[in-house]
């Protein structure tokens, strides 16, 4: 997975626009998980797919500023999903896991299988939000008054995935908004070459902690209807991709992160919409990106999967696809 790119720095490259549309997490019990994100974080179930023959279901959830009243299983909802100009959570349920008391997914935060870190939500008042969540029975890894960083908290979702909760700076919208997906990376030069130079994401902020020996890179996606003019990650409505680099990993030839798709499983992938899947895949292939699945392979022809430099899966999906 550690490959070098021929960088053309044309990430809309050859007419292509890659728009970050999803982060996928596997879940044990959809009744618990869907209700959790709806009740506690105000997410909307915007679309739902059931594949009984293959024994799995998909639940797509998003924080929206506008009203949404479509039946999640309807053709109208699926049309909305595959032209969605934001980023949603794709919750994947493999049927039967909810009936196995011993079954669990991996959060990505325990050795030796670290990789995916967390998702995050912004809120208006951190202490008030955390008090409300705690009163409702949400479990916390870290409360605002614990540890050195008093401006954030971490809660657990029903599968043990970490949820960072941060108070946003003042904006013209209220409630929670999905604000980030964090993954750990081995080498920022390679990861930025992939997400910035090939997928067109913009690095809107960097933080370097030399004493603690780690760095954070916050990347915003291009959008079909124009990316946010606001480049402040503390007020931005759409989520950012947070790449966390622990210094020195890039010099260790044997070091690697766990991508979540081999045991123990958990995090699945990020996904990007494109206007022309064939051209987008050719662009990536020309830039030496490794594929897990090309569009003409397998049963689903309107999508592909590639590997990023750390081996995380990245889904490339035809905009306005029909599945």
Helices and strands as residue ranges (DSSP letters): E 19-27, H 30-41, E 44-51, E 56-62, H 75-81, E 88-94, G 97-99, E 116-123, H 126-135, E 140-142, E 152-156, E 162-167, E 177-185, H 188-195, E 202-209, E 214-220, E 240-246, G 249-251, E 267-274, H 277-286, E 291-293, E 303-307, E 313-318
